[in-house]
Amino acid sequence: MNVDYRHVQGQPEWEDVYITEPVPEWNQDWSKIDLGGYKRPEWFYDVSLQQIPDLAAWMDERDAQKTLSSDSTDASDFPQNDLYSSAKETAVRYGANILRKSGFSWLVNDVRHRISKKLIKQAGTSEDQMERTFQSLISDFSENYPDRRQALSMQDIYELLPRSAAHTPIFQRYHLVQAYSLDPIHVMLGNPGQPFVCFEHGTLRDFPFEDSARGRLYALSLKKAEAVIITNADCNRSAERLGLKNYTFIPHPVDEEIYKPEPTELRDKLVREHKCKWIFVAPARHHWKKCPPGLENSWFKRNDILIRALGNIFRKQPDLDALVVFFEWGQEVNFSRELIEECGFSNKVRWEPIRSKRAMKEFYNAADLVFDQFNDGIGTFGSVVPESFACAKPVIINYKKELHYWCYPELPPLLNAPDEGAIEKCVLDMIKNDSYRMELGNTCREWFMNHHSSNIVTDRLVDIYKAISAKYKWGWQL
């Protein structure tokens, strides 16, 4: 279920459809884009917060119908909401709709939320029971994080409780919830006692250490989860800092049947249009200059280091027949454009709109080299590396080997470049030796198949579910 998240990379179309036309990064209207008859998976629900009670009622009705007939209904039968408003407008609607339906009311006279006695009673939970539950969370936080500057408070809970409670009608339908990003907070508050799994995708780096209600509650949810799935190798440092014992590593899911080495007409097109011999692809989000204090490692990709390194290469070898493909996504594309102009190689650059996953495969297969991120505070990789590896392409990145021994039995064959000089050397070494570059690409594909394939991801997820099922005696057959 996707709730009020309209970024293009959170949509199934972005994963499943070959899209070449420009798509807005936020708030897409898929009806205006040629999807070739694509239909969303029947299990995917893309809804607004206000629709959750209606979705739960619809699911109850659907399940009742299924017990009476063999007819099936899927998510496409539920009226999806195509109009997503601003956060401010959504907050206003909380008070008018969601809080009433969810069993909570908003009182702002002392900047906190108070549980509605009448609706709590209707839900079958007394106000005293709910108060004891939340006091227990506060005690758990103090016990687990005694050194935090600020303890968890009831005001913290009331700050996030309205949105969490809005999810409750859905949570109650399931034995187990797998919650991504910061959403484990909503399970912990919205349906206390329900087993859940935390699935982090970089969110473990900084967020649990924030001096905020969100930071404190996220840290506690990580402690209370049945399992914490880490997909970024460096995040075990945060897990250890939090004292977690329930974490495990699962690679970013990448389908090797989609991402694989194959010829592409795109390369011929780029070579023909730009009269180039070498093609460098740099898909990282453009963010390297400004961000909220303390979130540098969650936000920055340090595209500036790569741009300056490429500027050095082209300044020293102005006749180098190379093309660099950048993508127009991220908050600082204009900063990158300006820096490229300053470094003097705008004529060597091609800008492309952000592309769907299946379309990006063409760029990987067209590339001689792929560049990832160069943030020294991260030292690991997300999906760009395994997607490139699956297509048998070498990747240059700021990579710290010591972060990866715990999660890979064999280290990935990355080209480590922590600074401008190292990037320059890697690029020149690769383009001087075709046979070595191609051999390295094959090694990358082999490593991916052995240590990052979809079977590995699936098997590890199933093992987690089996263990939880056994603990609670659910009797799942997986």
N, C-alpha and C positions, 0 to 999 in steps of 0.2 A: 504494500500500500504506500502510495506517494502522497503526502499531505502538504499542499501549499508550497511545493518546491518546483519552480518553473524554469530552472536552469536547463539548458538543452542537454547537458550530459546526464541528467536524471531521467530522461525520457527513453522509453524502449525503442522509439524510432531511431534514435541516435546509435543504438547498438545494432539494430537488426536491418536497417534499410540503407541501401547505397544512395546517398544524397550528395549531389555535387553543387546544387544551387545554394546561395547564401541563406542561412537560417539565423534568425535573431538568437543571441545568446540567452536572452530571457523572454518569457511570455510568448511562446510560439503559437501561431495559428496553423495547425497541421492541415487543416482543410484547404489551405491555399498552396500547399506544397505537394508535388507529385510523389506519392509514396508507392506507386505501382500496385495498388490494390492491397497494400499491407494492412493487416488487422492486428491490433494489440493482443498479447496473450490473455487468455481467459482469466488468469489469476491476478492480473494487474489492475489495480484501482487507483486512478489519478483523481483525487478529490480535494475539495477545500475543507478547512476545519469545520465549517458550518454543516457540511454534508454528512459528517460521520454518523450522527444519530439516524439519519435517513438511510445511509448505507447499511448500518447494522440491522435496521428494520427490514430492508430489502433482502438482505442475506437470510434473515430468519424466514421470510416468506418464501424465498427461493428454496431453502432447505426443506421446508414443509411440502412444497410442491414436488420436490424430488422423491420424497417418501411415498407420494401418491401416484406418481407416474414415472416413466423412463425419460421424459423430456428433460433436457438440461438447459440451463441458462448460464451465461458467462458474464464477465464484467462489462461487455459491450451493451448489455441490456439495461445496466444501471445508467441513468442520465449523468454523464460526466459534466463537470463544470469547466467551461472554457474561459470564463471571465475571472481573472485573478486581480484583486485590488492591492493597494499599497498596505504596508504593515500598519500604518496609522488607521486606515479604514477598517482593517481586520480587527484591530484592538477595540474599536468602537462597537463592532458587531459582537464581540465577546460578551459585553455586558447586556446587549439586547437579545441575544439568542443562545449562544453556546453555554454560557454559565448557567442560564436557567435550565436548559435541557440536561446539562451534565450534573447538576446537583450542587452548584456553587454560585455564590453571588459576590459581587465586587463592591467592597466598601473602601472609599478613598479618604475618609475623614482622618485616618491615621496611617495612610500609605500602606495598607496591608489588606489582605483578603480574608474574609471570615466564612466559615462553612455555614451553608444554609441549613438550619435545624430541620425544617419541614422536608426538604428534598433529600437530606441525608436519611431521615427516617423512612421516606418512601423507598430509598435504595436498600433498605434493610440493614443499615449500619447506624449505630447511635453516634451522636457527636462525641461522647466520651470515648467510644472505641476508636474513632478516627483520631482524636487528640492523643490517645495512648500510642497509636501507631506512629504518629509523627514525632512524639517525644522519644520513642524508641530509635527512630532514625537519627535524631539529634544526639542521643547517647552513643549510638554506633559510630557516628562521625568523630565524637570526642575520643572514643576509645581507639579508633584506627588512626586518627591524625591529631595526636595531642599537641604537636608542635606547630600546627597551623596558626597563623597570626590571628585569624578570625574564626571563631567556632560557627558551626551551622546553627541557624536560628529558625524559629517558627516563621519569622518574616521572610526568610529565604524560601521556605517551602511555599508559603502563600503567594510568593512572587511568580513561581512557575506552576503552581497547582492548577489554575484555570485551563491552560492548554493541555496539561497532562490529563486532567479529568475528562476533557473532551474526547480523548482516545479510548476511554474505559469501555464503552459499548463494544468496541472491536476486540480489545485485549481479552475480555471475558469469554470470548468465543473459542479461545485456543489454550492448549496445554502450555505451549512454549512460544515466546516472542523473540525473534532475532531483530535487534534494534541497531540501526546504523548511526554513525556520527554521535550526536549528543542525545539522541532519542531514548537511550536507556533511562534517562531521567523520567521520561513520561510513563514508562512501565512501573518504575519504582514508586512513583507518587500516584499514578492513576489507577493502578490495580495492585496495591501492596501485597506482597507474598507470592506474586506470580513468578515462576521461573523465567529467566530471560538470558539471552546471550548478547554481549556487546561486540559489535563489529566495527573496528576502528579503521579509518583510512586517512591517517595523519592527524586525526583529532586528539590522539593520546599525547602528542608532543607537548603542547602548551596549555590546552584548555583546562585540564584538571587542576592546574596550579594557579589559575586565576583567583584573585581575591574578589570574588563575586558569588552571588547565589548560584549562578550557572556553574562556576568552577567547583564550588564545594559539593554541589549535588551530583555533578558528573563524577567527581572523585569517589564519592560514596557509592554511586551506581556501579562503578568498576569493581569495587570491593564485593558488592552483593551479587554480582552476576554469576551465573553458573559457569560461564566461560567467557574469556576475553580473547577475541580473535585479532591478532596483530598481522597486518598486511604490509607494514613498512618496517624494514629490519632494524632501523635505529630506535624504534619506539619501545623496544625492550628496556632501554635505559629509563624511560618514564615509568614503565611497569615496575621496575626494581625500586625506583625512587618512591613509588606509592606503596611498596610492600606487597604487590600482587603475587599471588601464588597460582592463580587460575587462568594464566594466559598461555596461548599457543600460537605458533606461526602458521599461517596459510597464505600462499602466494596470491597475488592479484589474479583473478580468473581471466584467462585468455584462451580462446578456442583455436587450437592448432589446425583445425579443418578449414577455418576461415583465414587465419594468418599463416601463410606458407609461401615459400619462394615460387614465383611464377612470373612469366613475362608480362609486361604492361605497356600499353600504347602510350601511357603518360610519359614514359621516359623519352620515347621517340619525339613526342610533341615538344617537351621541354628542350631537348637538344636542338631540334629544328628551329624553334622560336628564339632561342638565346645563343645559338652557335657555341654551345658549351661542351666540354668533354667530361667534366666532373659535376655531380649533383650532390649537394649537401642539404639535408632536411633537418630543420630545427623546429619541432612541434611544441616546445614548452610554452606554457602560458607566460605572457609578458608582464612580469611583476618583479621589480628589482630596486625601486627607489623609495617608495613611501608605503608605510603600513602602520597599524596601531602598535604602540610600544609593547614589546614582549611577544609579538606574533611573527617575528621575522622568519623563523624557521618553518612556520606554517604557510606563509604567504610567498616569500621570495624564491625566485628561480635563478636570480643573478644572470639574466640575459646580457647584462652590460659587460660581464667578463668575456663572454663568447663574442660579442660584437667587437670589442676592442682587439681581441686576438685575431679575428678575421680581418679587421682593419690593418693590423700589422702584416699579415700574410699578403694582402693585396697591395699594400704599399711597397713591400719588398719585391713582389712579383706582379706588377701591373698587367702583364700579359697572360696571367694564369686563366685558363679557360674553365672557370668554375662558376656555378650558379648556386646561390643560397636561397632556399625556400623557407620563409617565415609565415606564420599564420596569425591572422587578425583576431586574436582573442587574449583576454586579460585586460586589466585596468590601465596598463601603461604602454599600449601599442605606440602612442604618439611619442612618448619618451624614447622608445627604441628607434623609431623612424628618425628622430632628431639626432640620436647618437650615431646611427649608420651614416647619415649625411655628414656629420662632423668627422667621422672616420674615413670618409671619402670612397665608399664602395656601393653607393646606391644603385649604380649601373649593374652590379653583380647580384642584385636581390630581386626576388619575385615574392610578392605578398599574395597570400591566398586566404579566402574566408575560412573560418573553422569548418572542419569537415566531419561527417559522421564516421564512425569507427570503420565501417566497411570501405568507405572512400579513402580513409587514411592508409589503408593497406596498400593502395596503389602508389602512394608517395613513398612508403617504406621500400617497396619493390623497385621503385624508380631510382632510389638513392644509392650512392656509393658509400656515404657515411651518414650516420644519424647523430645529432647532438641532443643531449638531455639537459639536466639542470647543473648549475655550478655553485650552488649555495654551500659554503663550507660547513655550515651548521647542520646540514642534513647528512650528506655523505652516502645516500642510498638512492633508490629509484622507485617509481610507481609503475605505471603501465607502459610507458614509452619503451623501456628497455625490453621487457618480455615480448611485446608486439614486434619490435624490430628484430630481436633474436629469432622469433618464430619465422620471420621472413629472411633469415640468414644474412642480417646486416650488422656490421660492427657499430658500436655505440661509444661515443666519447662523452665522459661525465666526470664530475668531481665525486670520487668514490673512495670510501674508507673500508678497506678489507676487514679491519678488526670488528666492524659492526655486524659482519655477516657469518662469522664462524658458528654462531649459535643456531642459525636457521637453515644453512645450506651445507650438506656434507662435502660439496665441491664448490669452490667459489666461482662466480660467473666470470667469463672471459671478457671483462670490460676494459676499455682503454681509459686509464685513470689520468685526469688532467685537472689538478687543483688550481691552476692559475693560467694566465694568458700565455706564458712561455710554453707550458706543458701542452696546452691546446694546439699551439702553432706546431710544435714538434710532432704531435700525434697526426695532425692533418697531413703534413708533408711526408712523414714516413709512410702513411697509408696510400697516398696517391703516387708515390714513387715505385711501389711494389704491388702490381696487380695480383700476382699469384698469392702473395701473403695475405692481402686484403680479402680475397675470395676464400682462401683457406680458413681465415679467422671467422668469416661469416658462416661457413659450414660448421665450425666448432660452436659458434653461438647457437645455431639451430639444434645441434646435438645436446648442448647443455640444457636448453629449454625443454626439450622432450624428456630428458632424464630428471629434471628438478623443478619444472614449472608447468607441466602439462595440465590439461583439464582433469585428467584422472587423479592426479595428486590432490588437486583442490577438492574434488568430489569425495574422494576417500577420506580425507581429513575431516570434512564437514560431517560426513556420515558417522565417523567414529565419535565425534562430539555428541551428536544427537543420540547415538546408541547409549553412551555413558549416562546422559541425562535421563533417558528413558528408563534405564536400569535402576538408577537412583530412586526415581519416583514410582517405579513399578508400573509404567504405562503399557508395557508389552508391545512396543512398536516393532514391527518387522521391516527392517530397512535393508 
